[in-house]
């Protein structure tokens, strides 16, 4: 047991009037006195021990599709066989070398889904994260638009909306890029801060964005936020927006969250080269066996195509072709994603309903209510998140490492936790959220009683 405080006589000492008083007020732990909290704490420990005895092994640390979701895409593997026609519009034989930047028909499909001109795309391998790495590598070594290569500049900085995606931050750390946190608002990142710093600091070269159903909060950038991004006037001519639109078709409800087209907005402001946009089918079809895309302005595109020409003669066109045959058209993609949502939405509901029931009147926890994406972001009281994760772990529930949603793995207020509901079954999620809610209460009480 991770708890320092035990007092088996306390419940007996406070039987009767005070215990009834605690029961009446326990919906809001902030209203309880320390003495009343001690009474409740004993009850929490008993419930916790009962859960521990069930020997759970539950993992909510990553946003992985469930087996049921993966089954929806199994016919992707049947889209091609030894009798198939392997020709395409731009390639006489997809089995052979060539067409480094991808199949034109697949570019057309992603163009119809996103509204971006098909000539703006490069189709890569299975990972958009890999393409992000390639872009930074290129800019490090070759520079951006004839500017000095980043590696030869004194210092490179990136802006990081927080809480955010840990792999973005880790990639920058790998390249020894300094990370600057930017607070998120309900409409997206703090644009006042962004506009000021990019206009004054030429060492700021980029910003990470997950603009639709952000990881982990599930926020979609407002039209005003996108417009302000498009009209940025960075002091550094080699500043770029890394627009990781990972959840562009990942709606959970009919009430979708539309995202303004940053490419079009940037063109209006003469900033066509500002954004580099990334997509993939990793959470549409099969993770690790999907197709990744990037889109950007003509100068960036020319440079990145040249860079890829040294890396490969061509990516996996067989995989591109089978995705084309499986996904077919935008209508088919939307129908497929609706089936995905029918699997995922009830899992989100299990988590959100439990949080509402346990904490709507108990303001020791706040959370987001996303309309899409893969995550729910929760905030504990300051200083409690690591303890919550520890208590969960000791009861068989693994959460995303606390701090990983911030640069350098350090949440300055030790409060944010990312919940990933998709992989576990509904039954497993019911157990997981029970452990989580109890752990939140235990951590709060221990902090109040100075036990941690």
Buried (B, 14 or more C-beta within 10 A) or exposed (E): EBBEBEEEEBBEEBEEEBBEBBEEBBEEBEEBEEEBBBBBBBBBBEEBEEBBEEEBEBBBBBBBBBEBBBEBBEEBEEBBEEEBEBEBEBBEEBEEEEBBBBBBBBBBBBBBBBEBEBEBBBBBBBBBBBBBBBBBBBBBEBBBBEBEBBBEBEEBBBBBBBBBBBBBBBBBBEBEBBBBBBEBBEBBBBBEBBBEBBBEBBBBBBBBBBBBBBBBBBBBBBEEBBBBBBBBEBEBEBBBBBBBBBBBBBBBEEEEBEBBBBBBBBBEBEBBBBBBBBBBBBBBBBBEBBBBBBBBBEEBBEBBEEBBEEEEEBBBBBBBBBBBBBBBEBEEBEEBBEEBBEBBBEBBBBBBEBBEEBBEEBEBBEBBEBBBBBBBBBBBBEBBBBBBBBBBBBBBBBBBBBBBBBBBBEBEEBBBBBBBBBBBBEEBBEBBBBBBBBBBBBBBBBBBBEBB
